[in-house]
Amino acid sequence: MNSPRTKLYRDKANAKLMGVCAGIADYTGVATGWVRLGALLSIWITGGASIPLYFLAGIFIDKKPPHLYVDTAEQKYWQGVRQSPKRTAREIRARMKDIDRRLAEVETYYVTSNPRLSAEIERLR
């Protein structure tokens, strides 16, 4: 997965401090509030040791490009790819099978109801 859409970025557009929590939320598809709550809990659990890690992440993680996603549907798709690539591939395969089945039904309808078209197709074979 070398796509820039599968990389973790800081999300400065939805940031409160440096955009690390908003970036993690965007990457995982979890609500930003839950990620921020988890960050606050990690500060309390680690006794403050996670604070320098947060700032290091804010320094080293790249800022999210402004036009990374076209719309929210694309954003949800890439979050699904990051969470479970196999499941996403399975869903795409299922959609393509459904489209192929529907196209076969359309082709069968037109070929059986149009004898001239059927004869033309047979002549081309």
N, C-alpha and C positions, 0 to 999 in steps of 0.2 A: 504494500500500500504506500505508494510514493506520492499520492495526491496531497496537495496542500490542505485539502478539506479533512484529512484524517490526522492532522497535527494539532497539538494542544497550543492554544494562543491565549494571551491575556486579552480580555474583552474590555477595553477602555470605555466603550459606549455605555455599558451597564455597570461600570465600576463604582465602588465606594471609596476605595483607597488606591490600589494599584491595578485592579482588574483580575487578580489571580482567581478569586472565588467565582467571579462571573465567567471567566474562561473555563474553569473546571465544570461549572454548571452547563455551559454551552457544549463542551466536549462530551459530557456524559448524558445530557438530556434531563438531568435532575434540576428541580427548581432552585433558583439562586439562593433563596432564603434558607433552604435546607443545607446547602453547601456552606453558607456563612455561619449557620448554627453549628455545623460540624467543625468549622475552623475555630469558633469560640470554645467549643467543648475540648478541642485538642489543646488549646492554650491552657485550659484549666487542668486537663489530665496530665499533660507533660510538664506542668509547672512553669510554663512560659518558654520552653525550649523550641516550640514550633514557631515562635515569632521570627527568629532569624531565618528559619527555613522559608517562611512566607516572603520575606524581603528578598532573599536570594532567588526565589522563584520569580518574583516581580522584576528582578534585574535580568535574569537569564532567559526567561520565556519571551518569545517574540510577540509583538503587538499584533492583534487580529487585523488582517487586511480589510479595508472598508467594504469591498464588494465581493466577499467570500461566497455568499449565498445569494441567489436570485430572489428567492421567496422563502416563506416558512416551510413549505412542503419540501423544498430541497434541503433545508436545514435539518428537518426531521429525518429525511432519508439518510443523510451523512451521519447523524447521531446513531441511527440504526446500524449502519455499516461499522461504526467504531465499536458499538456494543456487541454485535454478533454478526460478523461477516457471513458466516454459513447460513444463518437464518435469513439474512437479506437476500443472498443468492437464491435460496429456496423459494422465497416469496416472488422474486423476479421470474424464476423458472415457471412457477405456477401461473403467473400472469401471462407469460408468453404462450404457455400451453392453452390457456383459455382463449387467447386471441387467435391462435392457430386453429383451434376447434371451431370458433365462430367463422373464421374465413373459409374453412372447409365446408361448413354448412351453406354459406353464401354461394360458394363455387358450385356445390351440388345443386342448389336451387336453380341457379341460372343455366347450368348445363342441362339439367333434366327438363326444364321448361322451355328450352330454346333448341329445337332440333338442328337448326342451321349452325348455331354455335358449336353444338356437340360434333357435328360432321366436320366443321372447320378444325376443331381441336384434334380429332382423329386423323384428319388428313395431314396435319403438321407432325404427328408422331411418326 
